[in-house]
Amino acid sequence: MPRRLLAVPVAALLLLAGCGSEDPPPPPQVTFTAGAASAVARPAQYCDVELTQCLTDAAAPVRLAVPPGTPVQVTVPPEIAQTPWQVVFSYADAAGTPADERSPVFAPDARSDWTLELGAPDSRLLTAEVQQYGPPPQPNPQTGEMEFPIRASWVLNAG
C-alpha cells in the first residue's frame, strides 16, 4: 500500500514539472511592406523587460527592394504596440547625400503600424529599424543626460 501512495505524488510532481518547462513564446516579428513585396523580420536584438538578458541575432536583418520614392508600411504585433516604439531610418537623396531621421515615438497602444515616406520622390531608403523601448528613461550618471533604453530592434536593409 505505501508504494501506491508514493506513486501518486511522484506522478503528480512529474506532471507539474512538465507544465513549468514549456519553452517561452518566440520573440515578436515586424513586417516591412513596400508595394506588393514584404519581409518579416525577427529581432536583431531582444532583451527581457529589465534588460538583464539580451539575445543578438546578426542574421535577423531582412532585405527588401524599395524603389526610390516608395513608401514602406511598418507593422508591429501587439507585444510591441503595447509599449513605446519608433522607427529610425537612413536614406540618401538624389545626390547620394545620406541622412538619418526617426518617426515620432508612439505611445503604448496608440498604433500598430506606420508608413515611412521620404520627403523627395527621388530619395532612396537605405535602412529602417523598429526600436522598442525598455524601462523608463533614467539620467546617465556620468553625463546627466537622459537615456532611453532600447529593449529590442528589428532591421530592414533596403536593396
N, C-alpha and C positions, 0 to 999 in steps of 0.2 A: 504494500500500500504506500509506503513512503516514496518509492520510486515514482509512482504515478503522480503524486503531489509535486514532486520535484520537476517532472517533465513539463507540466503546465507552465510554471513560471519561466523555465528556460525557453520554451516555445514563445511565450509572450515577449520575453526580452529580445529574442531574435527578430520577432515581428517589429517591435518598437525600434530596434537598431536599424532595420531595413528602411523604416519610414524616415529616419533622420539623415540617411546617407544619400538622398537624392541629389543629383547634380543641380547646381544653380542654373537658372534660365540663361540662355546666351545673351550677350550684350545686345542692345538695340542697334538697328541699322538705319541708315539715312538713304533716301532716294534722290538722285540728281537727274533731272529730265531736261533735255534740250531738243526741241522739235519733237520728232517721233521716237527718238532714242533715249534710253535711260540707263543708269548704272546704280547698283545698290552697293553701298559701302558699309563695311564693318568698321568699328573704331580703330584708329591708328594708335590711340592711347585711351585707356579706360581704367578709371580708379574707383575705389569704393567711395562712399559719401564723405568719409573723414580724410580721404586722400592718403591713407596709410598703406594700401595695397594697390599697386598700379601694374597694368599689363601694357606692353608696347608691341605693336604688330607692324613691322616695316613693310609687309606685303599688303597691308589693308588699303592704301590709297587706290582709287579706281581711276580709269581713264575713259574719257568721253569726248567725242568730236563735237566741238562747239564753234560753228562758223561765226565770223565777226558779226556783231550786232544781234546775235541770237540770245533771247532771254533764257535763263536757267531756272527751272522750278525746283526749289529745295523743299523736300517733305520729310518731316521728322515724326516718329511714333510718339504715343502718349508718354512713355518713360522720359523722353527728352522735353516734350512740350509742357510738361507739368513743372519744369524747372526753368530758370532764366537761361536763355541761349541766344546766340547771334551767329552771323556768317561773316567771316573775314575773307577778303578776296584780293587777288592781284590781277592786273591786266596791263596790256600795252596799247598805246594809242596808235594812230596811223603811222606816225614817225618811228614807232618802236620804243618810245619812252615808257618805262614801266611806272606803275602807280599802285598804291595799296589803299584799300578802303574797307569799310565794315558797315554792316547793317545796323539798325538800332538794336539794342538789347531787348529781346522780347520777354515780357513778364510771364511768370508761371501761368499756365492755362490760357494765355492770351491768343495763341495761334499755333498751328502745327505745320504751316508752310509759309514760304516767302519766295517771291520772284526776284531774282538777281538780274537787273537790267543795267547795262553800261550806258553812260551818257551819250556817247557818239556811236553812230551806226558802224563805223569802221574800226572801233576798238575791239581788241581780241582778249578774251578771258584766258588767263594763264592757270590760276588755281583758285579754288574755293574751299573753305574749311568751316564746317559747323563746329562751334565750340559750346559745350555745355558747362555752365558754371557750377562750381562746387560749393563749399562752405561760404558763409558770409565774408565779405571783404574785411581785411584787417590791415593796420598800418605795418609797414616794414620797419623792424626795429632799428636798422642802420640808417635808412633814408627818411623815415617818417611818412613816405608816400603810401597811399592806399594800394593794396594788391588784391586783385580779383582772381582767385584761384580757378583754373580750368580743370574740371573733372574728367572730361572726355573730349575727343575730337575725331571728326570724320572728314576725309580729304578727297577732293576731286582734282585731278590733273587734266586740264583741257587740252585736247590734241587737235 
